Amino acid sequence: FIDHGRNAWDRVVTLSPRVDQLWNNYIRMEENLGNVAGARQIFERWMHWMPDHEGWLSYIKFKLRYNEVQRARHIFERLVQCHPYNLSAWINFADFEMKMGEVDRARNVYECAVEIFLADDHDEAEQLFVAFAKFEEMGCNCKETDRARCIYKFALDRIPKGRAEDLYRKFLAFEKQYGDREGIEDAIAGKMRLQYEDGVRKNPMNYDTWFDYIRLEERVGNQERVREVYERAIANVPPAEEKRYWQRYIYLWINYALYKEVDAGDLERTRDVYRTLFIFYFSFSPRMEERRIFKKYIEMELCLGNIDPCRKLYEKYLEWSPENCYAWSKYTELEKSLDETERARAIFELAIAQPILDLPEFLWK
């Protein structure tokens, strides 16, 4: 009778190898009969069909019932090789090592999972990092909060911000529990950063959101991040016909130049910013903004001691706005400061020869 039942189950699993319940019933029969070796052979036949996560866990539980810990570990290794992107498989593997008191092995499991999930930019990488950080925070007897913090920060630098909402929320809760004021502020900044990223992703031409994002990064004080956000913002050039966007866009460039000059102290990059702004974009801005660009560009070149570029800029400025007495006056002041009296006199003569001047009394002082 037993052989008849065994033959029947053997035929059933041969005909329907993808039905997990049939394999489980066959194995249960052999185990109830005390045929542990036979049950093990059936499990191996089943595993050749690469069942889902639950099938492998059944085999692992079978091994643990007979205290075969090392063999159970080997089956876990086969499981994550068979299903490398199954998050539950990795977490179960790490939990198994923790129950065995193998903290270093559990940590190694998480580290291997991180390498695989990040290599292919897997969608569940965020949940993996949360589980890894929770393991360091709560799973170890020594509560490795510094390790957990490093994991959160490592993840936030690598997970796309659009997929990191839960990660930011967990990190903020973590910092509120374990962090100091600086850590909490950093976590809050990270959450705001996520909101701004979502805003500029939905509407790249929303320059007010870009300004808010830039102010956030300036408060945080990471110059590389500030530069990156500025560069991303100015890369979103408004359509030529949409002049309503251009004023805010020009303000972005001006603020970028001021930041580079005043806060970052990068005069060479400041010159590049002003030059790009002057050459490509000033014709789209309001007239007062054009004057401001000329003035700031000239001031910057003067600080660098570049006299010839200053002269060329004044010439362009006056070619564009010949009625501007302020510009004529500043040009002559430049030449007088260089003891170029003849040049200054010639500039005055050109100025008073203009048919229209906005403030002629400026020139007669």
Phi, psi and omega in degrees: 000317180296316179297324178297315178296320180297317179296323180295313179296324180297318178293322182296312182288336176289321181282329183229069186287349182266001180264105186298324184298326179295316178297317181298319180293319179298314181295319180298321178299312181296321181292321178295331178278358180081011181268073184295319180297320178295320178298321179297319179296322179294319176302317181296320176299318181296317184295334177297338177274003179049065180292178180286184184306317184295324178298316178296321179297326176299318179295318180296316179298323177300314180296320182290332177298335180250022175057033177264072188295314182296322178292323177298319178298318180297323179291323175301318179298320177293324179299311183287339172286323180287322181233072187292342182251017176269104184300319181299325180297315180295317181294319177297322178298313180296319178298321177300314180295323178296318179296331178277359180079016182259078184296316181296321177295319179298317178298320179296325177299313179297319181296320177296319179297318180300316180302316183289315184292322180287326182300325181251012179050053185288145184297332183267012180299324180300311180296327178296314180296322178299316179295320180297314179296320179296323176300314180291326183286316188241333189285329181272146179298331184272358179049080183279075183292327178295320176297317180299318179298317179298322179294315178301313183293320177301316181294317183295334177282344188241333179281132176306136187299332178292343180248009188251020184298312181295324179298316178297319181297316179293322180294319179297317178297321178297314182293324178296329181275321188242343190270170173267186183299318181297318180295320179295316179298322178295319179293320178296319177299322178297320179293318177295323178301320178298318179295317180294321177300319179296320180295314182285337175291320180288325181216090182296341181270005178277087186289337176297321177294321176299318179299316179297319179297316180296317179299321177301311182294326177293323177293321178295322173094010178272104186298324180295319177294318179300312180300318181298316181293319176302313182297320178293322182294312184286348176287344179269081183282129179294153173299145185302326184279348182265074185290343179295337178276339193291327181298313179295324180294317179296322176301323177302312181298315181297315179297323178297316179297317179296320178298314181296323184282312189271309187276314183273339180067025182261085186291327181295316178291327177300317178300316179299318181296312180296320181297315179297315179299315182295314187287317192259332194237347190293337182290347180264354186265165175299157187299321179296325179291326177298317179298320180297321179296313178303312184298314182293322179296315180295317179301318181295315179295324179294320177298327179278354180078021182265090187288314182300315175300326177298316179298317180296322179293318177298320179298316177296318180302312184283334174294323180282325183224073186292344181274357188279098182294328178301315181295317178300317182296316181294326178296316179293324177298321177300312182293322178295323179294339178263008183062028177264073186297317181297319177298315181299317180297318181296322179293318177300317181296320176296322182295310184287348177277354181289139182294330181228132175227138183283323180222075185299331180297339178298326184274341185263002180292000000 
